Amino acid sequence: MRPNPFDDAFAFLTKPTWTTAVFWLLLLSSIAVAISVWRLSPARRSAREPAIWILRLLVGTMWWQQSLWKIPPDEGGLIYWMKQEVAHAAIGLQSAFVANIVLPNIAVFGPLVYAIEVGIGASLIVGFCTRFFAFLGLAMAINLWLGLYSAPGEWPWTYMFLVILMAFFLVDPPGRSLGVDALLSLRRDRGRLFSLVA
C-alpha cells in the first residue's frame, strides 16, 4: 500500500511506545489549556486564536516527530546527517565545526540535539515559553538550512520555510494564543523575564 498522510498519522498516534503516551499527554494538555484560556478570556475568542493554536500544534508535532529518530543512544541517523553537513555546508566554518567538534563528541551533542528538539516540540504543543523555544528552533533551522544547503536531493527552501516559521513564532509568540503562556498571563502579572521567553 502506498503511504498517505492519514495512515501515517494513525500509525504515529497508535504506535505502542512510551513516546506515543507522552505525545498524547502533551496533546490532551494542549486541548485542556486551549479550552481553559477560551473560557477565561473573552478577548481570546476570535478566529485568530484557534488558527494560531492549530498551526502551533502542527509545527510542535513536526518537531516532536522529528526528534523520535534521535533518541539516545541511537545516533546513527543523526551522524549520517551531520556527515552530510560536513560535505555540503554552505559555510566552511560550519563544516569544520561539525567535523572536528560535533562528530567526535556525538555522545554529548546527540543527546543535546534530542533534548532541544523535544523541548521545542513540547513547548509549541502546549504553548509554554514559546518565544524562547522559537529562538532555539530558529537557530536549529538556520543550522539545517546552511548545513544542508547543497546536499543532493535537498531543497534549501524547505529549511528556509522552517526558518521563516520559527522567526514568525519568535516575533509573535504563539503560546499567547490558547497556550500555557496565555493562561499564565491571565493568572498573574507578567514580569519582564516572562514576557521575554513567552
N, C-alpha and C positions, 0 to 999 in steps of 0.2 A: 504494500500500500504506500502511496506517495504521501510524504509528511505534509501536514497542513496545520495552520495555527490553532485550530480547535482541538485536534488530537494532541498536539504538543502542550497546550495549556492544561488539558485534562491530565495528561501524564505528569506534568510538573506539579499540579495540585494534589495528586494522589500517590505520588511516589512514597513508599513506606520507609522514610528515613527521618532522623531527628531534625534535619534541616527543613523538611516539609512541615513538621509540627511547629517549629519556631516561626516559619513564614506565616502559617495560619494564625498563630498568636499575634504576630505583627499586623496582619490584615484585619483581624477582628478588633484589635485595639484601635486601628485607624478608623474603622467604621464607627466604633463607640465614641471616639473623640470627636469625629465629624458631627455626629448626631448631637452630642453634648454642646458643642460650640454653636450649632444651628439653633438649638433651643434657647441657649443662654444669651445670645447676642442677636437682636433683631437687625443690627447693622450688617451682619454676615449673611443675611437672607437675600442674596442676589444670585443671578445666574452665573456670575463670575466665580463665586466661591466653590460650588461643586465642580465646575470645569477645571479650576486650578487644582483642586483636590484629586481629581481623576488623573490629570497629567502628572502630578507629583507622585501619585501611587504607581503609575505605569513606569515612570523613569526610575523610581526606587526599586521596583520589581526587576527591572533590567539590571541594575547594579547588583541586587541580591543574587539573581540567577547567574550572572557572570562571575560571581565570587565562588560559586559551588565547585568549579573545576580547579580551584586553587587552595582547597582545604589542606592545610599542612598535615602530614609531612610530604604529601604528594605534590611536588613542584615541577613534574615533568612537562606539563603544558606551559607553565609559566616560563620555564627555562627555554623551551622552544621559541616562544615569542620574544624573550629577552635576546636570544641569539639573532632573531630577525631584526631587532632594533640595532644590534651591533653592526649587522650587514647593511642595513638600509636607512639608518638615521639621516635626517636632513642636515644635522649639525655634528661635525666630527667629535666635539667635546662630549656630547651625549653618548655617542657610540663608545668612546674611550671610557667614560664613567661606568657604563653598563658592563663593558668587557673586563675592566680592571678592578672595579669596586663591587658592583652588584652581583655578578655571576659567581665570583669566588666566595662571596658571603651570602649565598642564596638561603642558607639556614636562618639568617637574620632578616633579609629582605623579603623572602617568601611569606612568612607569617605577617610581616608588616603590611605588605600589599593586600593580603587577605583581610586583615583587620580593618584597614582603611576602606576597602570596598564594602565590607559588611556594614561598617559604620555609616557610609554614605547611603547604602540601600535602606537600612533600618531608619535612619534619620528622615529620609524622604517618605518612606511608607507611613510613619506615624506623625511626621511634621514637627520634629524636635530638633532645635539648634540647626535649622536648615541653612542659614547663611554660612555658618562655619563649615558644614559638610559640603555645601555647594562650592566653597572655596577649594576644599580638598579635591572634589570631583573635577573642578576646572583644571587644577594642576595635573591630575591624572590624565584628563582628556588631552591637554596640551602635550604631555609626555607621549601619549599614544599617537597623536597627530604628527609630531615631529619625528618620533622614533620609527614609525612605520610608513613614513611619507612616500618612499619609493619601493616599498615591498611589493613583490609580484602578486597580482590578484587583489591587492588592497586599493580602495578608492579613498584618497586623502580627505575628500569631502565628508565621508562617513564620520570620521573623527572630528572634523570641523563642526559638523552639526551637533555633536556631543559637547564640544567646546561652547557653542552658542547657547545650548540649553542650560549648561551649568552656569554660564555667565549671566543668563537671564535670571536664574534662581538666586545668584549672588546679589544681583541688583534689586530684585523683588522677591524676598524670601517666601517660598510657597507654604511654609508651615503656618504662616499668618492666615491662610485660607483653610479653615476647618481642621487645623492641626493642633498638636500639643502647644506649639508656640502661641497660637491664638488663645487657647484655653488658659495658659499661664498668664497671658496679658490681661485676661478678664478677671483673674483671681488675685492679682497683686499689682502694685505699682512696678512698672518695669524700670530697672536700673539701667545705667549706661552699658554695662557689660552684657546684660541680657539682650539689649537691642542690637549689639554688635554681632552676636552669634545667632540670634533668632531672626 
